[in-house]
Amino acid sequence: MGGKVLRKRDRELCWKARDNYYRCMNEEVKPHLKLNESKKVFEAENLPVLMQKCQSLQEDFTQKCPAEWQQHFDKIWNAEIYNLLSKTES
Protein backbone atom coordinates (compact mmCIF):
# COMPACT_ATOMS: atom_id res chain seq x y z
CA MET A 1 0.00 0.00 0.00
CA GLY A 2 1.72 3.11 -1.16
CA GLY A 3 0.39 6.60 -1.31
CA LYS A 4 -0.38 9.00 1.50
CA VAL A 5 1.36 8.44 4.83
CA LEU A 6 -1.10 8.74 7.69
CA ARG A 7 -0.33 9.73 11.24
CA LYS A 8 -1.20 7.25 13.96
CA ARG A 9 -4.43 9.09 14.83
CA ASP A 10 -5.49 9.17 11.16
CA ARG A 11 -4.72 5.46 10.75
CA GLU A 12 -6.84 4.68 13.79
CA LEU A 13 -9.72 6.76 12.39
CA CYS A 14 -9.40 4.95 9.06
CA TRP A 15 -9.39 1.53 10.70
CA LYS A 16 -12.44 2.40 12.81
CA ALA A 17 -14.31 3.65 9.72
CA ARG A 18 -13.26 0.49 7.84
CA ASP A 19 -14.42 -1.78 10.65
CA ASN A 20 -17.79 -0.01 10.94
CA TYR A 21 -18.38 -0.14 7.18
CA TYR A 22 -17.50 -3.81 6.75
CA ARG A 23 -19.47 -4.74 9.89
CA CYS A 24 -22.51 -3.18 8.24
CA MET A 25 -21.75 -4.96 4.96
CA ASN A 26 -21.41 -8.28 6.80
CA GLU A 27 -24.69 -7.78 8.66
CA GLU A 28 -26.84 -6.14 5.98
CA VAL A 29 -25.49 -7.26 2.60
CA LYS A 30 -23.51 -10.49 2.98
CA PRO A 31 -26.50 -12.67 4.02
CA HIS A 32 -28.25 -11.80 0.73
CA LEU A 33 -25.31 -12.35 -1.62
CA LYS A 34 -25.17 -15.25 -4.02
CA LEU A 35 -22.27 -16.19 -6.25
CA ASN A 36 -22.86 -16.18 -10.00
CA GLU A 37 -20.33 -18.84 -11.01
CA SER A 38 -20.46 -18.08 -14.74
CA LYS A 39 -19.77 -14.37 -14.25
CA LYS A 40 -17.64 -14.77 -11.09
CA VAL A 41 -19.53 -11.94 -9.39
CA PHE A 42 -21.78 -11.49 -6.38
CA GLU A 43 -25.46 -10.88 -6.92
CA ALA A 44 -28.40 -10.09 -4.67
CA GLU A 45 -31.96 -9.01 -5.12
CA ASN A 46 -32.37 -5.34 -4.28
CA LEU A 47 -28.61 -4.87 -3.98
CA PRO A 48 -28.82 -1.05 -4.26
CA VAL A 49 -31.35 -0.99 -1.41
CA LEU A 50 -29.15 -3.25 0.71
CA MET A 51 -26.07 -1.14 -0.01
CA GLN A 52 -27.96 2.02 0.91
CA LYS A 53 -28.12 0.80 4.52
CA CYS A 54 -24.33 1.15 4.71
CA GLN A 55 -24.01 4.31 2.61
CA SER A 56 -23.17 6.76 5.40
CA LEU A 57 -20.56 4.35 6.77
CA GLN A 58 -19.10 3.93 3.28
CA GLU A 59 -18.86 7.71 2.93
CA ASP A 60 -17.03 7.92 6.28
CA PHE A 61 -14.69 5.11 5.17
CA THR A 62 -14.06 6.92 1.87
CA GLN A 63 -13.30 10.21 3.62
CA LYS A 64 -10.99 8.77 6.27
CA CYS A 65 -8.98 6.22 4.27
CA PRO A 66 -6.72 6.82 1.27
CA ALA A 67 -8.01 5.37 -2.02
CA GLU A 68 -5.19 2.81 -2.14
CA TRP A 69 -6.17 1.54 1.31
CA GLN A 70 -9.84 1.38 0.33
CA GLN A 71 -8.98 -0.73 -2.71
CA HIS A 72 -6.82 -3.01 -0.57
CA PHE A 73 -9.53 -3.49 2.06
CA ASP A 74 -12.17 -4.06 -0.65
CA LYS A 75 -10.03 -6.78 -2.24
CA ILE A 76 -9.63 -8.52 1.10
CA TRP A 77 -13.38 -8.37 1.85
CA ASN A 78 -14.31 -9.53 -1.66
CA ALA A 79 -11.88 -12.46 -1.47
CA GLU A 80 -13.25 -13.52 1.93
CA ILE A 81 -16.85 -13.34 0.70
CA TYR A 82 -16.01 -15.13 -2.56
CA ASN A 83 -14.31 -17.97 -0.66
CA LEU A 84 -17.19 -18.23 1.80
CA LEU A 85 -19.85 -18.28 -0.93
CA SER A 86 -17.95 -20.72 -3.13
CA LYS A 87 -17.73 -23.15 -0.20
CA THR A 88 -21.35 -22.82 0.91
CA GLU A 89 -22.86 -22.92 -2.58
CA SER A 90 -20.90 -25.88 -3.94
N, C-alpha and C positions, 0 to 999 in steps of 0.2 A: 504494500500500500504506500504509494508515494504521495506527493501532493503537499497540501498545507500541513504544517506542524502545529499541533494543538497543545496548549498548556494543559497541565493536569486537570484543572477545574473544567476546562472545555471538553476534555476527553470524558470526564465523568458525566457531564451533561449529555454528551453524545450517547454514551453507553446507556444512560437512564432512558433517554428518548427511544433508542433502539429497542431496549427491553420492553418498554411499554407498548410500542408499535407491534412488535412480533408477538407479544402476549395477546393482544387484541386479535391479530391475524390467526393465531392458533386457536383462540376461543370462538371467534365469529366466522371465520372463513374456512379454515382447514377442515372442519367436520363435513362441509358441503362439497369439497373438491373431489373430483374423479379424474383419473388419468386416461387420456385419450392416447392409447398405444400407437395408433397409426400416425398421429401428428406429434407425438411426444410432448404434449402440453397438458396443463391442468384445465379442467372445465368445471363449471358449476352453474346451476340454474340461478338466475338473478344475481350473477356475480357483481355487477355494478352496485346493486343495492347492498350486498354483503360488504363490499369494499368501503362503501360510504360510512359504515359504522366505525371504521378505523381512520377515516379521513383526517380528522384533527390531529390524531397521533402521528399519522404519516407526515403531515405538514411540519409538526414539531421535529420529527426525525430528520426531515429534509433541511430544515433551518439549522439544526445543531450539529449535523455531521457533514463532513466534506463529501462531495459526489463520489470520489474514489472509494471511500469507506462504505457509502450506501450501496454501491455496486457489489462490493465484497460481501457485505452482510446479506444482500439479496441472493447472491449466488449460494451462500451457505444455507440459507433458509430453503431456497428452491431445491437444492440437492437433498436436504433432509426430507422434505415433503415428497419429492419424487421417489426416493428410496422407500419411504414408508408406504406410499400408495402402491408402488410396484410389488411390494411384498404382500400387502393385504388384498390386492385385487387379482393376484395370480393364483 
